[in-house]
Amino acid sequence: SFGLEYVVFRYANVYGERQCDGGEGGVVSIFSRKVAKGEAVTVYGDGEQTRDFIYAGDIAEANHMALQTDYVNCVYNVSTMSELSVNSLIQAFEEVSGSKVYIEKAPLRAGDIFRSCLDHQQLMSKLKWAPKTDFLTGLTRTYRWSCSRL
């Protein structure tokens, strides 16, 4: 109504260095701190819940591209279009940390979704964007940052 152009992004599960692990902090930041300290991580349910994890650097690139696009007044998903289970996340942490991850089991939490994955085809098509950081690379950066904060 004011003649302003906009681009709206819906982010998948963002992770990366400097993400806090309190309040709405994501599972990657929470697990990263706990693994770095040698503490157990809590797995709710069977650990087969999935999330679409997107590295913060890839988010920053998408934001930058949105500032320069002519494809405005649109809503885009920013994601990897791939699902990773909590159990797979734990295996990845064991790989990047070189140590066993200890697990505490807990019942499923009310309201948690079982699967989450976003389609970013429109963002690829219009802004020519795609994530560049593979999960293990981003996780390694995140984990090393967590270790440097101990």
DSSP file (Angstrom, degrees, kcal/mol; ACC not computed):
  #  RESIDUE AA STRUCTURE BP1 BP2  ACC     N-H-->O    O-->H-N    N-H-->O    O-->H-N    TCO  KAPPA ALPHA  PHI   PSI    X-CA   Y-CA   Z-CA
    1    1 A S              0   0    0      0, 0.0     0, 0.0     0, 0.0     0, 0.0   0.000 360.0 360.0 360.0 -13.3    0.0    0.0    0.0
    2    2 A F        -     0   0    0      2,-0.1     0, 0.0     0, 0.0     0, 0.0   0.314 360.0-110.8-109.3   6.5    3.0    2.3    0.3
    3    3 A G        +     0   0    0      1,-0.2     2,-0.3     0, 0.0     0, 0.0   0.681  66.7 149.4  74.6  17.5    4.7    1.3   -3.0
    4    4 A L        -     0   0    0      1,-0.0     2,-0.3    69,-0.0    -1,-0.2  -0.634  41.2-136.7 -86.2 141.1    7.6   -0.5   -1.2
    5    5 A E        -     0   0    0     -2,-0.3     2,-0.3    67,-0.0    -1,-0.0  -0.702  28.9-179.8 -91.6 149.6    9.2   -3.5   -2.8
    6    6 A Y        -     0   0    0     -2,-0.3    67,-4.2     2,-0.0    68,-0.8  -0.964  26.8-156.3-145.6 160.0   10.1   -6.5   -0.6
    7    7 A V  E     -a   74   0A   0     -2,-0.3     2,-0.5    65,-0.2    68,-0.2  -0.982  17.8-159.5-134.1 128.2   11.6   -9.9   -0.5
    8    8 A V  E     -a   75   0A   0     66,-2.6    68,-3.0    -2,-0.4     2,-0.4  -0.929   4.5-160.7-111.2 131.7   10.5  -12.3    2.2
    9    9 A F  E     -a   76   0A   0     -2,-0.5     2,-0.6    66,-0.2    68,-0.2  -0.921   9.9-160.1-111.7 137.6   12.6  -15.3    3.2
   10   10 A R  E     -a   77   0A   0     66,-2.8    68,-2.7    -2,-0.4     2,-0.3  -0.971  23.8-150.9-109.8 112.7   11.5  -18.3    5.1
   11   11 A Y  E     -a   78   0A   0     -2,-0.6    68,-0.2    66,-0.2     3,-0.1  -0.605   5.1-142.2 -88.0 142.8   14.6  -20.0    6.5
   12   12 A A        -     0   0    0     66,-2.2     2,-1.1    -2,-0.3    41,-0.2   0.117  66.6 -42.5 -72.9-156.9   15.0  -23.6    7.2
   13   13 A N  E     -b   53   0B   0     39,-2.2    41,-2.3   103,-0.1     2,-0.2  -0.641  69.8-153.3 -80.7 101.5   17.0  -24.6   10.4
   14   14 A V  E     +b   54   0B   0     -2,-1.1     2,-0.3    39,-0.2    41,-0.2  -0.514  20.6 169.2 -78.5 138.7   19.9  -22.1   10.4
   15   15 A Y  E     +b   55   0B   0     39,-1.9    41,-2.5    -2,-0.2     2,-0.3  -0.961  12.9 109.7-142.2 160.7   23.1  -23.1   12.1
   16   16 A G    >   -     0   0    0     -2,-0.3     3,-1.3    39,-0.2   123,-0.0  -0.911  63.1 -32.9 158.2-179.9   26.6  -21.7   12.3
   17   17 A E  T 3  S+     0   0    0     -2,-0.3     3,-0.1     1,-0.2   125,-0.1  -0.224 117.6  22.6 -59.9 150.2   29.3  -20.0   14.4
   18   18 A R  T 3  S+     0   0    0      1,-0.2     2,-0.4   124,-0.2    -1,-0.2   0.498  82.5 140.4  71.0   7.5   28.1  -17.5   17.0
   19   19 A Q    <   -     0   0    0     -3,-1.3    -1,-0.2     1,-0.0     2,-0.1  -0.671  52.0-126.1 -78.7 132.0   24.6  -18.9   17.3
   20   20 A C        -     0   0    0     -2,-0.4     6,-0.4    -3,-0.1     9,-0.2  -0.382   8.4-149.2 -74.0 157.7   23.4  -18.9   20.9
   21   21 A D        +     0   0    0      4,-0.2     2,-0.3     8,-0.2    -1,-0.1   0.154  65.9  91.6-114.9  18.3   22.2  -22.1   22.3
   22   22 A G  S >  S-     0   0    0      2,-0.0     3,-1.9     7,-0.0     2,-0.3  -0.702  90.3  -8.8-106.5 163.3   19.7  -20.7   24.8
   23   23 A G  T 3  S+     0   0    0      1,-0.3     0, 0.0    -2,-0.3     0, 0.0  -0.330 141.9   4.1  58.2-111.7   16.0  -20.0   24.3
   24   24 A E  T 3  S+     0   0    0     -2,-0.3    -1,-0.3     2,-0.0    -2,-0.0   0.204  94.4 140.7 -91.5  15.8   15.3  -20.6   20.6
   25   25 A G    <   -     0   0    0     -3,-1.9    -4,-0.2     1,-0.1   -10,-0.1  -0.275  54.5-109.7 -57.2 145.2   18.8  -21.7   19.9
   26   26 A G     >  -     0   0    0     -6,-0.4     4,-2.2   -12,-0.2     5,-0.2  -0.244  21.3-106.5 -79.3 166.4   18.9  -24.6   17.4
   27   27 A V  H  > S+     0   0    0      1,-0.2     4,-3.0     2,-0.2     5,-0.3   0.830 117.0  57.8 -61.6 -34.2   19.8  -28.2   18.0
   28   28 A V  H  > S+     0   0    0      2,-0.2     4,-2.7     1,-0.2    -1,-0.2   0.941 109.1  43.7 -64.5 -45.5   23.1  -27.8   16.2
   29   29 A S  H  > S+     0   0    0      2,-0.2     4,-2.0     1,-0.2    -2,-0.2   0.892 115.9  48.6 -67.0 -38.0   24.3  -25.0   18.5
   30   30 A I  H  X S+     0   0    0     -4,-2.2     4,-2.1     2,-0.2    -2,-0.2   0.957 115.9  42.5 -65.0 -50.3   23.0  -26.8   21.6
   31   31 A F  H  X S+     0   0    0     -4,-3.0     4,-3.3     1,-0.2     5,-0.3   0.893 110.6  57.8 -63.2 -39.6   24.7  -30.1   20.6
   32   32 A S  H  X S+     0   0    0     -4,-2.7     4,-2.3    -5,-0.3    -1,-0.2   0.925 109.1  43.8 -59.4 -46.5   27.9  -28.3   19.5
   33   33 A R  H  X S+     0   0    0     -4,-2.0     4,-1.7     2,-0.2    -1,-0.2   0.930 116.3  47.4 -63.7 -44.9   28.4  -26.8   23.0
   34   34 A K  H  X>S+     0   0    0     -4,-2.1     5,-2.8     2,-0.2     4,-0.6   0.919 112.9  47.4 -65.8 -43.1   27.5  -30.0   24.8
   35   35 A V  H ><5S+     0   0    0     -4,-3.3     3,-1.0     1,-0.2    -1,-0.2   0.917 109.9  53.9 -63.9 -42.0   29.8  -32.2   22.6
   36   36 A A  H 3<5S+     0   0    0     -4,-2.3    -1,-0.2    -5,-0.3    -2,-0.2   0.846 112.8  44.0 -60.2 -33.8   32.6  -29.7   23.0
   37   37 A K  H 3<5S-     0   0    0     -4,-1.7    -1,-0.3    -5,-0.2    -2,-0.2   0.504 115.2-115.5 -88.3  -5.3   32.3  -30.0   26.8
   38   38 A G  T <<5 +     0   0    0     -3,-1.0    -3,-0.2    -4,-0.6     2,-0.2   0.699  68.7 142.1  77.2  19.0   31.9  -33.8   26.7
   39   39 A E      < -     0   0    0     -5,-2.8    63,-0.3    -6,-0.2    -1,-0.3  -0.547  56.3 -98.7 -91.3 158.3   28.4  -33.6   28.0
   40   40 A A        -     0   0    0     -2,-0.2     2,-0.3    61,-0.1    63,-0.3  -0.445  31.4-136.3 -72.5 147.3   25.5  -35.8   26.9
   41   41 A V  E     -c  103   0C   0     61,-3.1    63,-3.1    -2,-0.1     2,-0.5  -0.793  18.4-121.9-100.4 149.6   23.0  -34.5   24.3
   42   42 A T  E     -c  104   0C   0     -2,-0.3     2,-0.6    61,-0.2    63,-0.2  -0.808  22.0-165.5 -96.0 127.7   19.3  -35.0   24.8
   43   43 A V  E     -c  105   0C   0     61,-2.9    63,-2.2    -2,-0.5     2,-0.5  -0.959  10.3-148.6-112.8 120.6   17.4  -36.9   22.2
   44   44 A Y  E >   -c  106   0C   0     -2,-0.6     3,-0.9    61,-0.2     5,-0.3  -0.774  65.1 -22.4 -90.2 126.1   13.6  -36.6   22.3
   45   45 A G  T 3  S-     0   0    0     61,-3.1    61,-0.3    -2,-0.5    -2,-0.1  -0.475 121.8 -29.8  74.2-145.7   11.8  -39.7   21.0
   46   46 A D  T 3  S-     0   0    0     -2,-0.1    -1,-0.2    59,-0.1    -2,-0.0   0.498  79.0-117.6 -89.6  -3.4   13.7  -42.1   18.7
   47   47 A G  S <  S+     0   0    0     -3,-0.9    40,-2.5    39,-0.1    39,-0.5   0.548  84.3 115.2  81.4   6.4   15.9  -39.4   17.1
   48   48 A E        +     0   0    0     38,-0.2     2,-0.1    37,-0.2    -3,-0.1   0.403  38.6 120.1 -90.7   3.8   14.4  -40.0   13.6
   49   49 A Q        -     0   0    0     -5,-0.3    37,-1.7    66,-0.1     2,-0.3  -0.421  55.0-145.2 -62.4 143.0   13.0  -36.5   13.5
   50   50 A T  E     -D   85   0D   0     64,-2.6     2,-0.3    35,-0.2    35,-0.2  -0.830  19.6-176.3-117.8 154.5   14.4  -34.6   10.6
   51   51 A R  E     -D   84   0D   0     33,-1.9    33,-2.2    -2,-0.3     2,-0.8  -0.968  30.1-124.1-140.4 156.5   15.4  -31.0    9.9
   52   52 A D        -     0   0    0     -2,-0.3   -39,-2.2    31,-0.2     2,-0.5  -0.886  34.3-157.5-101.2 100.3   16.6  -29.1    6.8
   53   53 A F  E     -b   13   0B   0     -2,-0.8     2,-0.4    29,-0.3   -39,-0.2  -0.705  10.9-173.7 -89.6 125.7   19.9  -27.6    8.2
   54   54 A I  E     -b   14   0B   0    -41,-2.3   -39,-1.9    -2,-0.5     2,-0.1  -0.975  24.9-120.7-122.1 130.0   21.2  -24.5    6.3
   55   55 A Y  E >>  -b   15   0B   0     -2,-0.4     4,-1.6    78,-0.3     3,-0.9  -0.423  18.2-126.8 -71.6 139.6   24.5  -22.9    7.1
   56   56 A A  H 3> S+     0   0    0    -41,-2.5     4,-2.5     1,-0.3     5,-0.2   0.810 107.9  59.7 -58.2 -34.3   24.4  -19.2    8.2
   57   57 A G  H 3> S+     0   0    0      1,-0.2     4,-1.8     2,-0.2    -1,-0.3   0.866 104.7  49.7 -63.3 -35.9   27.0  -18.2    5.5
   58   58 A D  H <> S+     0   0    0     -3,-0.9     4,-2.0     2,-0.2    -1,-0.2   0.859 109.1  52.5 -69.8 -35.3   24.6  -19.5    2.8
   59   59 A I  H  X S+     0   0    0     -4,-1.6     4,-2.6     2,-0.2    -2,-0.2   0.926 107.4  52.3 -62.3 -45.2   21.8  -17.5    4.4
   60   60 A A  H  X S+     0   0    0     -4,-2.5     4,-2.3     1,-0.2    -2,-0.2   0.898 108.5  50.6 -59.7 -41.2   24.0  -14.3    4.3
   61   61 A E  H  X S+     0   0    0     -4,-1.8     4,-2.4     2,-0.2    -1,-0.2   0.915 109.8  49.9 -64.4 -41.7   24.6  -14.9    0.6
   62   62 A A  H  X S+     0   0    0     -4,-2.0     4,-2.1     2,-0.2    -2,-0.2   0.916 110.2  51.0 -61.9 -42.6   20.9  -15.2   -0.1
   63   63 A N  H  X S+     0   0    0     -4,-2.6     4,-1.2     1,-0.2    -1,-0.2   0.914 110.0  49.8 -60.2 -43.2   20.2  -12.0    1.9
   64   64 A H  H >< S+     0   0    0     -4,-2.3     3,-0.5     1,-0.2     4,-0.5   0.915 110.2  49.8 -62.6 -43.4   22.8  -10.2   -0.2
   65   65 A M  H >X S+     0   0    0     -4,-2.4     3,-1.2     1,-0.2     4,-0.7   0.857 104.3  59.5 -64.2 -35.0   21.4  -11.4   -3.4
   66   66 A A  H >< S+     0   0    0     -4,-2.1     3,-0.5     1,-0.3    -1,-0.2   0.819  98.4  59.1 -64.4 -29.7   17.9  -10.3   -2.4
   67   67 A L  T << S+     0   0    0     -4,-1.2    -1,-0.3    -3,-0.5    -2,-0.2   0.701 113.0  38.8 -70.0 -18.0   19.2   -6.8   -2.1
   68   68 A Q  T <4 S+     0   0    0     -3,-1.2    -1,-0.2    -4,-0.5    -2,-0.2   0.421  92.7 108.4-112.4  -0.7   20.2   -6.8   -5.7
   69   69 A T    <<  -     0   0    0     -4,-0.7    58,-0.1    -3,-0.5    -3,-0.0  -0.431  53.8-155.2 -85.8 153.5   17.3   -8.7   -7.4
   70   70 A D  S    S+     0   0    0     56,-0.2     2,-1.7    -2,-0.1    -1,-0.1   0.493  79.7  91.8 -93.5  -8.5   14.6   -7.4   -9.6
   71   71 A Y        +     0   0    0     55,-0.1     3,-0.2     3,-0.0     2,-0.1  -0.581  63.9 153.0 -87.1  76.7   12.4  -10.4   -8.6
   72   72 A V        +     0   0    0     -2,-1.7   -65,-0.2     1,-0.2     3,-0.1  -0.424  37.4  50.0-103.3 175.9   10.8   -8.6   -5.7
   73   73 A N  S    S+     0   0    0    -67,-4.2     2,-0.3     1,-0.3   -66,-0.2   0.885  89.5 118.0  60.4  42.1    7.4   -8.8   -3.9
   74   74 A C  E     -a    7   0A   0    -68,-0.8   -66,-2.6    -3,-0.2     2,-0.5  -0.897  61.9-132.5-133.4 160.4    8.0  -12.6   -3.5
   75   75 A V  E     -a    8   0A   0     -2,-0.3     2,-0.4   -68,-0.2   -66,-0.2  -0.976  28.6-174.1-115.2 129.0    8.3  -15.1   -0.7
   76   76 A Y  E     -a    9   0A   0    -68,-3.0   -66,-2.8    -2,-0.5     2,-0.4  -0.935  21.9-132.6-125.4 145.3   11.2  -17.5   -1.0
   77   77 A N  E     -a   10   0A   0     -2,-0.4     2,-0.6    42,-0.4    46,-0.3  -0.794  15.3-156.0 -89.7 139.1   12.3  -20.5    1.0
   78   78 A V  E     +a   11   0A   0    -68,-2.7   -66,-2.2    -2,-0.4     2,-0.2  -0.962  44.2 113.0-117.3 111.9   16.0  -20.6    1.9
   79   79 A S  S    S-     0   0    0     -2,-0.6   -26,-0.1   -68,-0.2    40,-0.1  -0.855  72.1-110.9-159.2-176.1   17.1  -24.2    2.5
   80   80 A T        -     0   0    0     -2,-0.2     3,-0.1     2,-0.2    39,-0.1   0.492  44.6-131.4-107.0 -10.8   19.1  -27.2    1.4
   81   81 A M  S    S+     0   0    0     37,-0.3     2,-0.4     1,-0.2    38,-0.1   0.788  73.3 106.5  60.2  30.1   16.0  -29.3    0.3
   82   82 A S        -     0   0    0    -29,-0.1     2,-0.4    36,-0.0   -29,-0.3  -0.992  62.4-136.7-137.3 147.8   17.5  -32.2    2.3
   83   83 A E        -     0   0    0     -2,-0.4     2,-0.4   -31,-0.2   -31,-0.2  -0.822  14.6-172.4-105.2 140.4   16.5  -33.8    5.5
   84   84 A L  E     -D   51   0D   0    -33,-2.2   -33,-1.9    -2,-0.4     2,-0.1  -0.998  19.0-135.0-130.7 128.3   18.9  -34.9    8.2
   85   85 A S  E  >  -D   50   0D   0     -2,-0.4     4,-2.2   -35,-0.2   -35,-0.2  -0.358  22.7-115.0 -78.3 161.5   17.7  -36.9   11.3
   86   86 A V  H  > S+     0   0    0    -37,-1.7     4,-2.2   -39,-0.5   -38,-0.2   0.894 119.7  54.3 -60.2 -40.3   18.8  -36.1   14.8
   87   87 A N  H  > S+     0   0    0    -40,-2.5     4,-2.0     1,-0.2    -1,-0.2   0.902 108.6  47.8 -61.3 -40.6   20.5  -39.5   14.9
   88   88 A S  H  > S+     0   0    0    -41,-0.3     4,-2.3     2,-0.2    -1,-0.2   0.857 108.0  55.9 -67.7 -34.8   22.4  -38.6   11.7
   89   89 A L  H  X S+     0   0    0     -4,-2.2     4,-2.3     2,-0.2    -2,-0.2   0.912 106.6  50.2 -61.4 -42.9   23.3  -35.3   13.3
   90   90 A I  H  X S+     0   0    0     -4,-2.2     4,-2.1     2,-0.2    -2,-0.2   0.916 109.5  50.6 -62.5 -43.6   24.9  -37.1   16.2
   91   91 A Q  H  X S+     0   0    0     -4,-2.0     4,-1.9     1,-0.2    -1,-0.2   0.899 109.4  51.7 -60.3 -40.1   26.9  -39.3   13.9
   92   92 A A  H  X S+     0   0    0     -4,-2.3     4,-2.6     1,-0.2     5,-0.2   0.899 107.9  51.6 -64.5 -40.0   28.1  -36.2   12.1
   93   93 A F  H  X S+     0   0    0     -4,-2.3     4,-2.5     1,-0.2     6,-0.4   0.886 107.4  52.9 -63.8 -37.5   29.2  -34.7   15.4
   94   94 A E  H  X S+     0   0    0     -4,-2.1     4,-1.7     1,-0.2     5,-0.4   0.892 110.7  48.8 -63.3 -37.5   31.1  -37.9   16.2
   95   95 A E  H  < S+     0   0    0     -4,-1.9    -2,-0.2     2,-0.2    -1,-0.2   0.942 116.2  39.7 -66.9 -48.1   32.9  -37.6   12.9
   96   96 A V  H  < S+     0   0    0     -4,-2.6    -2,-0.2     1,-0.2    -1,-0.2   0.814 122.4  41.5 -75.5 -28.2   33.8  -33.9   13.3
   97   97 A S  H  < S-     0   0    0     -4,-2.5    -1,-0.2    -5,-0.2    -2,-0.2   0.722  95.8-136.7 -89.3 -22.2   34.8  -34.2   17.0
   98   98 A G  S  < S+     0   0    0     -4,-1.7     2,-0.3    -5,-0.3    -3,-0.2   0.684  71.3  92.2  73.4  17.0   36.5  -37.5   16.7
   99   99 A S  S    S-     0   0    0     -5,-0.4    -1,-0.3    -6,-0.4    -2,-0.2  -0.936  84.2 -88.7-140.6 163.3   34.8  -38.7   19.9
  100  100 A K        -     0   0    0     -2,-0.3     2,-0.6    -3,-0.1    -9,-0.0  -0.469  36.3-137.0 -69.6 137.5   31.7  -40.6   21.0
  101  101 A V        -     0   0    0     -2,-0.2     2,-0.3   -11,-0.1   -61,-0.1  -0.879  16.4-138.6 -97.5 125.5   28.6  -38.5   21.6
  102  102 A Y        -     0   0    0     -2,-0.6   -61,-3.1   -63,-0.3     2,-0.4  -0.647  18.9-153.3 -86.1 140.0   26.8  -39.4   24.8
  103  103 A I  E     -c   41   0C   0     -2,-0.3     2,-0.5   -63,-0.3   -61,-0.2  -0.931  14.8-164.2-121.6 134.5   23.0  -39.5   24.6
  104  104 A E  E     -c   42   0C   0    -63,-3.1   -61,-2.9    -2,-0.4     2,-0.3  -0.981  23.4-140.4-109.5 125.8   20.3  -39.0   27.1
  105  105 A K  E     +c   43   0C   0     -2,-0.5   -61,-0.2   -63,-0.2   -59,-0.1  -0.628  24.8 173.8 -86.5 144.4   16.9  -40.3   25.9
  106  106 A A  E     -c   44   0C   0    -63,-2.2   -61,-3.1   -61,-0.3     3,-0.1  -0.970  36.6 -91.6-143.8 156.1   13.7  -38.3   26.7
  107  107 A P        -     0   0    0      0, 0.0     0, 0.0     0, 0.0     0, 0.0  -0.282  56.8 -82.9 -66.5 156.0   10.1  -38.7   25.7
  108  108 A L        -     0   0    0    -64,-0.2     2,-0.4     1,-0.1   -63,-0.1  -0.240  47.7-120.6 -52.7 144.7    8.9  -36.8   22.6
  109  109 A R    >   -     0   0    0     -3,-0.1     3,-1.7     1,-0.1    -1,-0.1  -0.748  28.6-105.1 -92.2 139.2    7.9  -33.3   23.3
  110  110 A A  T 3  S+     0   0    0     -2,-0.4     3,-0.1     1,-0.2    -1,-0.1  -0.380 104.0  18.4 -61.2 134.2    4.4  -32.2   22.7
  111  111 A G  T 3  S+     0   0    0      1,-0.3    -1,-0.2    -2,-0.1     2,-0.1   0.271  85.9 136.7  90.1 -11.6    4.1  -30.0   19.5
  112  112 A D    <   -     0   0    0     -3,-1.7    -1,-0.3     1,-0.1     2,-0.2  -0.462  52.4-128.4 -67.7 139.1    7.5  -31.1   18.0
  113  113 A I        -     0   0    0     -2,-0.1     3,-0.1     1,-0.1    -1,-0.1  -0.609   6.3-146.6 -86.2 152.0    7.2  -31.7   14.3
  114  114 A F  S    S+     0   0    0      1,-0.2   -64,-2.6    -2,-0.2     2,-0.4   0.884  78.9  24.9 -86.8 -40.5    8.6  -35.0   13.0
  115  115 A R        +     0   0    0    -66,-0.2     2,-0.3   -30,-0.0    -1,-0.2  -0.972  59.3 177.2-129.5 141.6    9.8  -33.9    9.5
  116  116 A S        +     0   0    0     -2,-0.4     2,-0.3   -66,-0.1  -103,-0.1  -0.943  16.1 143.2-144.9 121.4   10.9  -30.5    8.2
  117  117 A C        -     0   0    0     -2,-0.3     2,-0.3   -66,-0.1   -34,-0.1  -0.924  27.9-151.7-157.7 130.5   12.3  -29.7    4.8
  118  118 A L        -     0   0    0     -2,-0.3     2,-0.6   -36,-0.2   -37,-0.3  -0.781  13.9-130.4-108.2 150.6   11.7  -26.7    2.5
  119  119 A D        +     0   0    0     -2,-0.3   -42,-0.4     1,-0.1     3,-0.2  -0.875  21.1 179.3 -98.8 120.2   11.7  -26.4   -1.2
  120  120 A H     >  +     0   0    0     -2,-0.6     4,-2.2     1,-0.2     3,-0.2   0.077  42.5 119.5-108.3  24.2   13.9  -23.6   -2.5
  121  121 A Q  H  > S+     0   0    0      1,-0.2     4,-2.7     2,-0.2     5,-0.2   0.869  74.7  53.5 -57.0 -39.2   13.4  -24.1   -6.3
  122  122 A Q  H  > S+     0   0    0     -3,-0.2     4,-2.8     1,-0.2     5,-0.4   0.903 108.7  49.0 -65.1 -40.0   11.9  -20.6   -6.7
  123  123 A L  H  > S+     0   0    0    -46,-0.3     4,-1.7    -3,-0.2     6,-1.2   0.891 112.7  48.4 -65.3 -39.6   14.9  -19.0   -5.1
  124  124 A M  H  X S+     0   0    0     -4,-2.2     4,-0.8     4,-0.2    -2,-0.2   0.917 115.0  45.9 -63.9 -43.9   17.2  -21.1   -7.4
  125  125 A S  H  < S+     0   0    0     -4,-2.7    -2,-0.2    -5,-0.2    -3,-0.2   0.930 124.2  28.0 -67.8 -48.1   15.2  -20.1  -10.4
  126  126 A K  H  < S+     0   0    0     -4,-2.8    -3,-0.2    -5,-0.2   -56,-0.2   0.905 133.7  27.6 -87.4 -43.5   14.8  -16.4   -9.9
  127  127 A L  H  < S-     0   0    0     -4,-1.7    -3,-0.2    -5,-0.4    -2,-0.1   0.483  95.3-128.2 -98.4  -2.8   17.9  -15.4   -7.8
  128  128 A K     <  +     0   0    0     -4,-0.8     2,-0.3    -5,-0.4    -4,-0.2   0.855  58.4 150.0  57.8  36.8   20.2  -18.2   -9.1
  129  129 A W        +     0   0    0     -6,-1.2    -1,-0.2    -9,-0.1    -2,-0.1  -0.780  18.7 162.1-102.5 143.6   21.0  -19.1   -5.5
  130  130 A A        -     0   0    0     -2,-0.3   -50,-0.1    -3,-0.1     2,-0.0  -0.963  46.4 -94.2-150.3 148.5   21.9  -22.5   -4.1
  131  131 A P        -     0   0    0      0, 0.0     3,-0.0     0, 0.0   -77,-0.0  -0.374  33.3-173.4 -63.5 142.6   23.6  -23.4   -0.9
  132  132 A K        +     0   0    0    -77,-0.1     2,-0.7     1,-0.1   -75,-0.0   0.644  57.6  83.6-109.3 -22.0   27.3  -23.8   -1.2
  133  133 A T  S    S-     0   0    0    -78,-0.1   -78,-0.3     4,-0.0    -1,-0.1  -0.756  70.9-141.3 -94.1 115.2   28.3  -25.1    2.2
  134  134 A D     >  -     0   0    0     -2,-0.7     4,-2.2     1,-0.1     3,-0.3  -0.365  27.5-108.8 -70.3 157.3   28.0  -28.9    2.6
  135  135 A F  H  > S+     0   0    0      1,-0.2     4,-2.9     2,-0.2     5,-0.2   0.883 114.6  50.4 -59.3 -45.4   26.7  -30.0    6.0
  136  136 A L  H  > S+     0   0    0      1,-0.2     4,-2.4     2,-0.2    -1,-0.2   0.873 110.5  50.8 -64.6 -35.6   30.0  -31.5    7.4
  137  137 A T  H  > S+     0   0    0     -3,-0.3     4,-2.1     2,-0.2    -1,-0.2   0.951 114.3  43.4 -64.3 -49.0   32.0  -28.4    6.4
  138  138 A G  H  X S+     0   0    0     -4,-2.2     4,-2.3     1,-0.2    -2,-0.2   0.891 114.4  50.6 -63.2 -40.1   29.5  -26.1    8.2
  139  139 A L  H  X S+     0   0    0     -4,-2.9     4,-3.0    -5,-0.2     5,-0.2   0.898 108.6  52.1 -65.9 -40.2   29.3  -28.4   11.2
  140  140 A T  H  X S+     0   0    0     -4,-2.4     4,-2.6    -5,-0.2     5,-0.2   0.926 110.9  47.4 -61.5 -45.3   33.0  -28.5   11.5
  141  141 A R  H  X S+     0   0    0     -4,-2.1     4,-2.0     2,-0.2    -2,-0.2   0.920 114.4  47.4 -60.4 -43.9   33.2  -24.7   11.5
  142  142 A T  H  X S+     0   0    0     -4,-2.3     4,-2.2     2,-0.2    -2,-0.2   0.922 113.0  47.6 -65.1 -45.4   30.5  -24.5   14.1
  143  143 A Y  H  X S+     0   0    0     -4,-3.0     4,-2.5     2,-0.2    -2,-0.2   0.917 110.8  50.7 -64.0 -44.5   32.0  -27.2   16.3
  144  144 A R  H  X S+     0   0    0     -4,-2.6     4,-1.9     1,-0.2    -1,-0.2   0.889 109.7  51.4 -61.9 -38.2   35.5  -25.6   16.2
  145  145 A W  H  X S+     0   0    0     -4,-2.0     4,-0.6    -5,-0.2    -1,-0.2   0.922 109.4  50.1 -63.2 -43.7   33.9  -22.3   17.1
  146  146 A S  H >< S+     0   0    0     -4,-2.2     3,-1.2     1,-0.2    -2,-0.2   0.916 109.9  51.0 -60.2 -43.3   32.2  -23.9   20.1
  147  147 A C  H >< S+     0   0    0     -4,-2.5     3,-1.4     1,-0.3    -1,-0.2   0.863 104.4  57.2 -63.0 -35.4   35.5  -25.5   21.2
  148  148 A S  H 3< S+     0   0    0     -4,-1.9    -1,-0.3     1,-0.3    -2,-0.2   0.637 101.2  59.0 -71.7 -11.8   37.2  -22.1   21.0
  149  149 A R  T <<        0   0    0     -3,-1.2    -1,-0.3    -4,-0.6    -2,-0.2   0.398 360.0 360.0 -97.0   1.1   34.7  -20.7   23.5
  150  150 A L    <         0   0    0     -3,-1.4    -1,-0.2    -4,-0.2    -2,-0.1   0.478 360.0 360.0 -77.7 360.0   35.4  -23.2   26.3
